[in-house]
């Protein structure tokens, strides 16, 4: 063996060791540090005796009812959620090891460790990349073992019972994802030339797809929304299955996650296909790297390659509208986890003495993305810890927050409860204020003429440089501002910044929304939601004694002006 291969093996072992240590550290971090509540990915109510509980994801804002199988419920009630997650990840790791060993049997006792290393690494990567996500871990708990059984199914008769058992376990824990995951496992086995019975493998998951529990939604009005992109192509409903009354998924997080994971899997897939072709003399379109490539392309199309306006034509968005219940949870997360597990299985099936350069590059590349060099840049880490915000604001995870309203609660923080009260708005013209504007000063008088048909507006759209400044003749305790667009309901500010102070020369920020979503309103039971975006009303949690107010438009929308017909102030009376 040449010196180059020895150096490659050493680098590989160092990289793999560092990767395993990093994943184990991340696993411990996810379990014990990152969240003040039992599950770092979810707020949830108590588990019922039947295993059904309502959950809301703090990253994607997914809100659904989820049912664990009776085995996990018993373990959860006896030993806690951390033990359940550990056992699930243990099944993922063991299944990944068996699949990798089946794809390509190790040629030596040393090489025998390689599938085990990457099986552990693949399962440990799940909580690092996606948080301690009950849905993801439960859905993938039995899938590697299910694929292993399918790969071993040389005859239909001898493997019927194991296939039925694994497919049943998969259906019990994967819920609405049971059918697509089972079909993916069958497709992988068939692509590798194994003879399997599709009927035995997918019968139970297919039945499960039409028995999906739906979480009880708050009584939001039809015009309400709780996340950005509510009234665009990103907010389309699924065509089948029980769905949410209003769109609930945070598409900005989903697009960021899909872009990051898609790029990582794309690089690993291309490296894998090249190595399979040149070093192992296999077909360029080898099964596992090709499957990873397909998943990577789907993620990139749902992430950065397709503009948000046309996201409904992206593959994952289309599939989620065609299968029952899939739109209740972001399919990009499930596909991302599947791609990571397939990549780890392929790396585990590679013989160390022949593929040292690839393992080194792959391991170091994944380490860099996971965070040894830049840990905080991955979406699950950069997404604000909504539970942490609630805890710091003194808000317990009560029923109001175990709902799609969690996104709004995380944005508003501890001020949310303080604005659920009556406000008294009156016209600005009552105060004889001096008004200056960024453009069209001659139209500034329209802001206080009491006529909703006359407006002030800047020229040529919204570019983030438009402003209105109000100098009051006396000190007033202001706790709310309303900007009425009059008849021009689409010409609301795309972003909004409000500063106030005792003089126009010393202003302090009192409100900032880079993406205006609408006034925060509440259902009769206290669940917050965004009202119509055209209703530009800002409620402050406490009155601010001011004599000067500066209102700035911070968004960018060349197609729409910023029209303001009237300005109203809410003055807090003592």
PAFITOR-303711 format. One record per residue: x, y, z of N, C-alpha, C, O in turn. Coordinates in steps of 0.1 Angstrom, whole numbers, plus 5000, padded with zeros to 4 digits. Example, Ala and Ser with C-alpha at 12.3 -4.5 7.8 and 13.67 -1.06 7.14 Angstrom:
513249435078512349555078513249675078514249675085/512849785071513749895071512950005079513450115080/
//
This chain:
500849885000500050005000500950125000501850135008/500650224991501450344990501250445001500250435009/502250535002502150635013500850725012500250755022/500450754999499250834997497950765003497150835009/497850635001496650565006496750565022495650585028/497950555027498050555042497650685048496950695057/498150795041497750925045496250945044495551005053/495650895033494250915031493450845042492450895046/493850715045493150645056493250715069492250725076/494450775072494650845085493650965085493050995095/493651045074492851155074491351115075490551185082/491051005068489650955069489250925083488150965087/490150855090489850805104489650925113488750935122/490551025111490451145119489151225117488451265126/488851235104487651305100486451235105485451295110/486351095103485251025108485151035123483951045128/486251025130486151035145485651165149484851175158/486151275143485651405146484151425143483451485150/483751355132482351365128481451295139480451345143/481951175143481151105152481051175166480051185172/482251235170482251315182481251435181480551465190/481351495169480451615167479051575168478151645174/478651465161477251425161476851385175475651415179/477651315183477351275196477151395205476251405214/478051495203477951625211476651695207475951745216/476251695194475051755190473851685195472851745199/473951555196472851475202472651505216471451525221/473751515224473551555238473051695239472251725248/473551785230473051925231471551925228470851995235/471051845218469651845215468851795227467751845229/469351695234468651635245468551725257467451735263/469651775261469751835274469951985275469752035286/470252055264470652195265469652285258469252385263/469252245246468652345237467252385240466852485235/466552315249465152345251464852345266465252255273/463952435271463552425284462452325287462052305298/461852275276460752175277461252045272462252025266/460451935275460951805272461251775257462251705255/460651835248460851815234461451945227460652045227/462651945222463252065217462652105204462852215199/461852015197461152055185459752095186459152155177/459052055197457652075198457152125211457852105222/456052195211455252205223454152105221453552095210/453752035232452751935230451851925243452351955254/450651875242449851845253450251715259451051635253/449551675270449951545276449451425267448451435260/450251325267449951205259448751135265448751105277/447851105257446651035261447050885262448050835258/446150805268446350665270446450595256447050495255/445750655246445850595233446950645224447150605213/447850725230449050775223448750895214449750935207/447550955213447251065205447551195212447051215223/448351285207448551415213448751515202449151495191/448451645206448451755197449851825199450251855210/450451855187451751915188451852035178451152035168/452752125181453152235172454652245171455252255182/455152255159456652255158457152405159456552495152/458152425167458652555169459452615157459752735157/459852535148460552575136459652605124459652715118/458852505120458052515108456652555111455852585102/456252565124454852595128453852485124452652515124/454252365121453352255118452552225130453052225142/451252205128450352175139449452065136448752065126/449551955143448851835139448651735151449351755161/447851645150447651535159448551415155448551385143/449251365165450151255161449951135171449751165183/450051015166449750905174450950805174451350755163/451550785186452650695187452050555189450850535194/452850445186452250315188452250285203453050345211/451550185207451450155222452750125229452850155241/453750065222455050035228455650165232456150175243/455750265223456350395227455650465237456250535246/454350455237453550525248453850465261454050545271/453950335262454350275275455750315280455950345291/456650315270458050365274458050505278458650545288/457350585271457250735274456650755288457250835296/455550685291454950705304455850655315455850705326/456650555312457450495323458850555324459350575336/459450605313460850645314461050785308462150845310/460050845301460250975296460550985281460850885275/460351105276460551125261461951095257462151045245/462951135265464351115260464650975258465450945248/464150885266464450735264463750685252464350605244/462550735249461850695237462650745224462850665215/463150865224463950915213465250835211465650815200/465850805223467150725222466850595216467650545207/465850525220465550395214465150405199465650315191/464450505195464150525181465350545173465550485163/466250635178467450655171468350535170469150515161/468250445181469050325181468550235170469350165163/467250225167466750145156467150205143467450125133/467150335142467650395129469050355126469450325115/469950365137471350335135471550185131472350155122/470850095139471049955136470549925122471149845115/469449975118468949955104469850005094470049945083/470350125096471350185086472550095085473050075074/473050035096474249945095473849825087474649785079/472749765090472349635082472149665068472549585059/471549775064471349805050472649835043472949775032/473549905049474949935044475649805042476349785032/475549715051476349585051475749495040476449415034/474449505038473749425027474149475013474349395004/474249605012474549664999475949624994476149584983/476849625003478249584999478849525012479249595021/479049395012479549325024481049355026481849355016/481449395038482849425041483749305039483349195040/484949345034485949235031486949205042487749115040/486849275053487749255064487049285077486049355077/487749245088487149275101487249425104486349475111/488249495099488349635101487249705094486649805099/487049665081485949725073484649705079483649775076/484449605088483149575094482649695103481449705105/483649765108483249885117482649995109481950085114/483050005096482650125088481150145087480650255089/480350035084478950055083478350095097477350175098/478950045108478450085121478750225124477850295130/479950275120480250415123479250505115478750605121/479050475103478150565095476650545099475850635097/476250425104474950405109474650495121473650555122/475650495130475550585142475550735138474750815142/476450765128476550905124475250955117474751065120/474650865109473450905102472250935112471551025110/472150845122471050865132471350985141470351055144/472551005144472851115153472751255145472551355152/472851245132472751365124471351425125471051545123/470351335127468951375127468651485137468151595134/468951465150468651575160469551695158469151805162/470751675152471651795150471051885139470952005141/470651815128470151895117468751945119468352055115/467851865125466451895125465851905139464651915141/466751905149466151915163465651785167465651685160/465351775180464751655186463251645182462351665190/463051615169461751625162461051495164461351395158/459951495172459151375174458651315161458651195159/458251395152457651345139458751275131458451165126/459851345129460851285120461451155126461551065119/461751155139462451045145461450925145461850815142/460150945148459150845148458950785134458750665132/458850875124458550835111459650755105459450655097/460950785108462050705103462550595112463550525109/461850575123462350475133462550335126463550275128/461450295119461550155113461850145099462050035093/462050265092462350255078463650185074463550105065/464750215080465950135076465849985078466249905069/465249945089464949795091464049745080464149635076/463049825077462049785066462749765053462549665046/463649865050464449845037465349725038465549655028/465949705049466849585051466049455048466549365041/464849445054464049325051463749305036463749195031/463349425030463049415016464249375008464149294998/465449415011466649385004466949235006467649174997/466549175017466849035020465748945014465848825015/464649005009463548925004463848864990463448914980/464548754990464848684978463648604972463548584960/462748564981461548494977460348554984460448604996/459248554978458048624984457548544996457048605006/457548414996456948335006457648345019457048355030/459048335019459748335032459748465039460048465051/459548575033459648705039458348785041458348905044/457248715039455948785040455748835054455348945056/455948745064455648785078456548905082456048995088/457848895080458749005084458349135077458349245083/458049125064457649245057456349305063456249425065/455349225066454149275072454349335086453749435089/455149275094455449325107456149465106455749555113/457149475097457849605096456949705090457049825094/456149675080455249765074454249815084453849935083/453749725092452849765103453449865113452849965116/454649835117455349925127455550055120455450165127/455950055107456150175100454850255099454850385102/453750195096452550265095452050315109451450425109/452350245120451850295133452650415137452050505144/453950425133454750545138454850655128455050765132/454750625115454950725105453650805101453750905095/452550755106451250815103451050855089451050765080/450850985086450551025072451751005062451551005050/452950985068454150965060454350815057455350785050/453550725062453750585061453750535047454650465043/452750585039452650535025453850585016454450505010/454150715016455350755008456650695012457450665004/456850675025458150615030458150465026459250425022/457050395027457050255023457250245008457950155004/456650335000456850324986458250354982458850294973/458950444990460350474987461250364990462150334983/460950285001461750175004461550064994462549994991/460350044989460049934979460849974966461449894960/460750104962461450144950462950124951463550084941/463550154963464950134964465349984963466249944956/464549894969464749754968464649704954465449624949/463549744947463349704933464549754924464949684915/464949874927466049934918467349854920468249854911/467549784932468749704934468549564930469349474934/467449534923467249404918466649294927466749174924/466149344938465549244948464049214944463349304940/463649094946462249054943461449074956461648994966/460549174956459749194968458349204964458049224952/457449184973456049194970455549334974455449364986/455149414965454749544967453449544976453249624984/452549444973451349434980451549414995450949485003/452349324998452649295013453249415019453049445031/454149485012454949595018454149725020454349795030/453149755012452449885013450949875017450349975018/450449755019449049745022448649815035447749895035/449449785046449149855058449350005058448550075062/450550045053450750195052449650265043449250375046/449250195033448150255024446850275032446150375030/446550175040445350185048445450295059444550365062/446650305064446950415074446750555068446350645076/447050565055446950695049445550755050445450875049/444550675051443150725051442650725065441350735067/443450715075443050715089443950815097444750775105/443750935094444651045099443851135108442851185104/444351145120443651235130444051375127445151405123/443151465129443351605127443251685140442251665148/444151775143444151845155442951945155442651995144/442451975166441352075167441952215165442852255173/441452295156441952425153441152525161439952515163/441852635164441152755170440052805161440152785149/439152885166438052945158438553065150437953175153/439553055142440053165134438953205124438253115118/438753335121437853375110438453345097439653325096/437653345086438153305073439253385068440153345060/439353515071440353605066441653605074442553675071/441653525085442853515093444053445087443853365078/445253475091446453395087447353405099447353495107/448253305100449153295111450653295107451553305116/450953285094452353275089452353365076451353385070/453553405072453753485060453353395048453353275048/453053465037452653385024451253325025451053235018/450453385033449153315035448153325023447353235021/448253435015447353455004448053454990447653524981/449053364989449753354977449753214973449153124978/450553184962450653044957451352954968451152834967/452053014978452652934988451652884998451952795006/450452944998449452905008448352815003447252815008/448652744992447652654986447352534995448252495002/446152484995445752375002446052244995446152244982/446052135002446152004996444751974989443752024993/444851874980443551834973442851724980441651704978/443551644988442951524995443351525010444251595014/442551455017442851425031442451545040442051655035/442451515053442051625063443151735063444351705064/442751855061443751965060443352075070442352065077/444252175071444052275080443152385074443052405062/442252445083441352545078442052665071441552725062/443252705076444052805071445552755069445952665077/446352815060447752775059448452795072448352905078/449352705076450052715089451552705088452252745098/452052655077453452625076454252755073453852825064/455452765080456252885077457152845065458152775067/456852905054457552875041458952925041459852865035/459253035048460553085048461552995055462652975050/461152925066461952825072462152705063463252655061/461052665056461152545048462052565036462852475033/461952685030462852715018464252715023465152675015/464552775034465952785039466452645042467652605038/465652565049466052425052466352345039467352275038/465352355029465552275017466752325009467452235003/467052445009468252495002469552445008470452395001/469652455021470852405028471052255026472152215022/470052175029470152035029470351985014471051895012/469552045005469652014991471052024986471551944978/471752144989473052164984474052064990474952014983/473952025003474751935009474651795002475551724999/473351755000473151624994473551614980473951514975/473451734973473851734959475351704957475751634949/476151774966477551744965477951604969478751544962/477351544979477551414983477151314972477851214969/476051344965475551254955476451254943476751144937/476951374939477851374927479151304930479751234922/479751334942480951264946480751104946481551034941/479551064952479250924952479150864938479650754936/478550934929478350874915479750874908479950774901/480550974910481850964904482750854909483450784901/482650834922483550734928482950594924483750504921/481650574924481150444920481550414906481850294902/481650514897481950494883483450464881483850374874/484350544888485750534885486550434893487350364888/486150424906486950334915486350194916487050094917/484950184916484350054917483849994904483349884904/484050074893483650024880482149984879481849904871/481350064887479950034886479350134877479950234872/478050114874477350214866477350354872477250364884/477450454863477450594868476250624876476250694886/475150564871473850584878473650484889472550414888/474550464898474350364908473150404917472850524919/472550304923471150324929471150424940470450524939/471950404950471850494962472350634959471550724963/473450664953473850794950472850864941472550984942/472250784931471250844922469950884930469350984927/469650804940468450834948468750964956467851044957/469950974962470251094969470251214960469751324964/470751194947470651304937469251354935468951474934/468351264933466951294930466351374942465651474940/466651324954466151394966466751534967466051634971/468051554964468651684964468051774955467851894958/467751734942467151824932465751864937465451974935/465051774942463651804947463751914958462952004958/464751894967464851994978465252134972464752234976/466152134963466652264957465452324949465352454950/464652254943463552304936462552364946461952474943/462352304957461452354967462052474975461452544982/463452484974464152584982464452704974463652804974/465552704966466052834960465852834945465952944939/465652724938465652724924464252774918464252834907/463252754925461852794921461452924929461452914941/461153034922460753154930459553124938458753044935/459353194950458253174958456853184951455953114954/456753274941455553294935455053164927453853144925/456053084923455652964915455952834923456152734917/456052844936456452734944455452614943455852504947/454252644939453252534938453552434928453052324928/454452464918454852364908456052284912456452194905/456652314923457852244928457452094931456252074935/458351994930457951854932457351824945456251764946/457951874956457551834969456151904973455351844979/456052034968454852104970453652034963452552024968/453951984951452951914943452451784950451351754951/453451704954453151584961452351604974451451524976/452751704981452051724994450551764992449751755001/450251804979448851844977448051724971446851724969/448751614968448151504961447851384971446951304968/448651374982448451264991447851315004448151425008/447051235010446251275022447151315033448051235037/446951435039447551475051448951525050449551575060/449651515038451051555037451251695039452351735043/450351785036450551925038450451975052450652095055/450151885061450051925075451451935082451651995092/452451885075453851895080454751905067454451855057/455751995068456652015057457351895051458151835058/457051855039457551735033459051755031459851655030/459551875030460951905028461851845040462951805037/461251845052461951795063462151645062463251585064/461051575058461051435057462051395046462851295048/462051465034462951425023464351455027465251385024/464551565035465951595039466551485048467651445046/465751435058466151325066466451205058467451135060/465551165049465751055040467051065032467750965031/467351185027468551195020469751185028470751125024/469751235040470851225050471151075053472251035054/470051005056470150865059470750785048471550695049/470250805035470750735024472150765021472950675018/472550895023473950925021474850855032475950805028/474350855044475150785054475250635052476250565054/474150575046474150435043475150405032475850305032/475150495021476050475010477550485015478350405011/477850585023479150595029479550475037480650435037/478550425045478850305053479050185045479750085049/478550175032478750065024480050075016480349975008/480750175017482050195009483250135017483350145029/484050065010485149995016486250105019486750175010/486750115032487650215036488950225027489450325024/489550105024490850105017490850155003491850194997/489650164997489550214983488950354982489050414971/488250394992487550524990487950625001487150715004/489150615006489650715016489450855012488950935020/489850895000489651034996488251084997487951195002/487250994993485851034993485351055008484651145011/485750955016485250965030485751095037485051155044/487051125034487651235040486851365036486451445044/486651375022485951495017484551495023484051595027/483851375022482451375026482251405041481451485045/483151345049483051365064483351505067482651575075/484451565062484851695065483751795060483451895066/483151765048482151855043480951855052480351965054/480451745056479351735065479651805078478751875084/480851775084481251845096481151995095480552055104/481652045084481652195083480152245082479852345088/479252165075477952215074477152195088476352285091/477452095095476752075108477252165118476452195127/478452225117478752325127480052325134480252405143/480952235131482252235138482952375135483552435143/482752415122483252545118482252655118482552775120/480952625116479952735116478552675120477652665112/478552625133477352545137476052625137475052565135/476152755139474852835140474252865127473152925127/474852835116474252875103473252785098472552815087/473052665104472052575099470652615103470452665114/469552595094468252655097467752615111467152705118/467952495115467352455128467952525139467452535150/469252575137469952655148469652805147469552875157/469452855134469152995133467753035135467453145139/466852935133465452965136465252995151465852925159/464553105154464453145168463853045176462852985172/464453015188463852915197462552975202462553045212/461452935197460152995200459752955215459153045222/460152845219459852805233460752895242460252935253/462052915238462853005247462353145248462353205259/461753195237461153325237459953335247459853425255/459153225246458053225255458453215269457853275278/459453135272459953125286460553255291460253295302/461353325283461953445287460853555289460953645298/459853545281458753645283457753615294456753685296/458053505301457153465312455853395307454853395315/455853345295454553285289454753135290455553085283/453853075297453852925298453352875285452552935278/453752745281453252685269451752635271451552515271/450852725273449452695275448752665262449352665251/447452645263446752605251446852705240446752675228/446952835243446952945233448252925224448152965213/449252865230450552855222450752715216451552695208/449952615221449952485215448952485204447852425204/449252565194448352595183449152665172450252695174/448552685160449252755150449652905153450352965146/449052955164449453085169450853095175451253205178/451552985176452852985181453753075173454653145179/453653085160454453175152454353315156455353385157/453053355158452853495162453353525176453953625179/453153425185453653435199455153455199455753535207/455853385190457353395190457753525184458853585188/457053585175457353715169457053825179457853925180/455953825186455553925195456253915209456454015216/456553785213457153765226456253805238455053775237/456753855248456053885260455053995259454154015268/455054065248454154175246452754125241451754205241/452654005238451453955232450253965241449154015237/450353925254449253935263448854075266447754105269/449854165265449654305269448754385258448254485261/448754335246447954405235446654345233445854385225/446254245241444954185240443954265249443554215260/443654385245442854475253442254575243442654595232/441254655248440654755239441654875237442354915246/441654935225442355055222441355165217440355135211/441755285220440855395216441555485205442455565209/441155465193441855545182440955665178439755655177/441655775176441055895171441855955160443055935159/441256045152441956105141443056195145442956265155/444056195137445256285140444856435139445556515145/443856465132443456605129443056675142442956795143/442756595153442356655166443456725173443256795182/444656695169445856735176446656845169447656885174/446156895158446857005150448356975149449257065152/448656855144450056815143450656875130449956905121/452056885131452756935119453356805112454056735118/452956785099453256665092454256695081453956785073/455356625080456256625069456356485063456256385071/456656475050456756345043457956345034458556455031/458256225030459456215022459256265008460256315002/458056255002457756304989456356354989455556324998/456056434979454656484977454156564990453056524995/454956654994454456735006453156805004452456825014/452856834991451556894989450356814992449256864994/450556674993449456584996449356555010448556475014/450256605019450356565033449056605040448656535050/448356705035447156755042446056645040445056645048/446156555031445156455029445156355040444156285042/446156355048446256255059445356295071445156215080/444856415071444056455082442756535077442156605085/442356505065441156575060439856505062438756555059/439956385067438756305070438056235058436956185060/438756245047438156195034438856065030440056075027/438255945031438955825028439355815013440055725009/438755905004439055894990440355974986440855954975/440756054995442056134992443156075001442956045012/444356054994445455995001446756064998446856144989/447656035007449056075004449755954999449555845004/450655964990451455854984452755914978452756024973/453855834979455055864972454955824957454055754953/455955864949455955824935456555694933457555654939/455955614924456655494917456855374926457855304923/455955344935456155224943456755234956456955344961/457155124962457755114976459155064975459454964969/460155144980461555114979462255124992463555114992/461555135003462155135016462755265020463555275030/462455375013462955515017461855605020462055725021/460555565020459455655022459155665037459355575045/458755785041458455815055457455925057457256005049/456855925069455956025074456456065088456655975096/456556195090456956245104455856335109455356425103/455556305122454456385129455056455141455556385150/454956585141455356665153454056715160453256785155/453956665172452756695180452956825188454056855193/451856905190452057025198452157005213452557095220/451856885218451856855232452356705234452256625225/452756685246453156545250451956455251450956485259/451956345244450856255245451256105247452356065242/450556035256450855895258450255805247449155765248/451055775237450555705225450855555227451955515231/449755475225449955325226449455255213449355135213/449155325203448755265190448755365179448455485181/448955315167448955395154448255325144448455205142/447355385136446655325125446855405113446655525113/447155335102447355405089446255345079446355225075/445255425076444155375068444455395053444655515049/444555295045444855315031443655355022443755375010/442555375029441355425022440855315012440655205015/440555365000440055274989441155184983440855094976/442355214986443555144980443955034989445055044996/443254924990443454815000444754734998445254675007/445254734985446554664983447754754985448854694984/447554874988448754974989449154985004449355105008/449254885011449654885025451254875025451754835015/451954925035453354915036453854765037453354695044/454854735029455354595029456254575041456454455045/456854675047457554665059457354795067457054905061/457454795080457054905088457954925100458354835107/458455055101459255085113458755215119458455315112/458555215132458055335139458955375150459355295158/459355505150460255555160459455675167458655735160/459755695179459055805187459955855197460955795202/459655985202460556045212459956175216458856225212/460656245226460256365231460456485221459956595223/461356455211461556555201461956475188462356365189/461856545177462156485164463656465162464156395153/464456515171465956495170466456385179467556345178/465556325187465956215196464856105196464056105205/464856025186463755925184464355785188465555755186/463455705194463855565197462855475190461655505188/463355355186462555255180461455205189461755165200/460255205185459155145193458455025186457754945192/458655015173458054905165458754885152459154975146/458954755149459654715137459154585131459154485138/458654595119458254465112458754475098458154545089/459854405094460354405081459454345070459554375058/458454265075457554205066456154215072455654125080/455454325069454154345075453154245071452854215060/452554185082451554075080450154115083449154045079/449954225091448654265094448554285109449454255117/447354345113447154375127446954245135446354145130/447554235147447354115155446054125163445754215170/445154025160443854025166443753895174444653815174/442653875181442453755190441153695188440153765186/441053565188439753495188439153515202439753555211/437853475203437153495216437853415227437753445239/438553305224439253225234440653265236441353205244/441153375229442453435232443553385222444753405225/443253315211444253275202444553395192443653445186/445853435192446153545183446253505168446553385165/446053595159446153575145446353715138446053815144/446853705126447053825118445753855111445153765105/445253985111444154025103444554065089445654025085/443654125082444054165068445154265068445254355076/446054245058447254325057446854475054447654565058/445754495048445354635045444954715057444854835057/444654635068444354705081445654735089446054645097/446254845086447554875091447354935105447355065106/447354855115447154905129448254845138448454715138/449054925144450154885153449754915167449455025171/449754805176449354825190450654805198451354705197/450854895207452054895215451654835229450454865233/452454765235452154705248451954805259451254775269/452654915258452555015269452555155262453155175251/451955255269452055395263453455455263454155435272/453755535252454955605251454655755251453955795242/455155825261455055975261455856035249457056025250/455256085239455956135228455456275223454256315226/456256345216455856465209456256455194455856545186/456956345190457256325176457256175173457656095180/456656155161456556015156457056005142456656095134/457855915139458355895125457955755120458355655127/457255745110456755615104457455595091457355675082/458155485090458955455078458455325071458155225078/458455325058458055215050459355145047460255205040/459555015051460854945050460854835039461954775036/459754805032459754705022460054745008460354865006/460054654999460354684985459254614976459054494976/458454704969457354654961457154754950456254844951/457954754939457754854928456454864922456054964916/455654754923454354744916453254824924452254854918/453454844937452454904945452955024952454055024958/452155134952452455254960452155224975451555124979/452555324983452155324997451155434999451455554999/449855404999448755495001448255505015448055405021/448155635020447655655034446555755033446855875029/445355725036444255815036444055895049443856015048/444255825060444055895073445055825083445355705082/445455905092446255855103445455875116444955985119/445455765124444755775137445755735148446655655146/445555795160446455765171445555715183444355755184/446055615190445455565202446155635214447355605216/445455715222446055785233445555715246444355715248/446455665254446155595266445655685276446355775281/444355675280443855755291444155705304443955585307/444555785313444855745327443555715335443655675347/
//
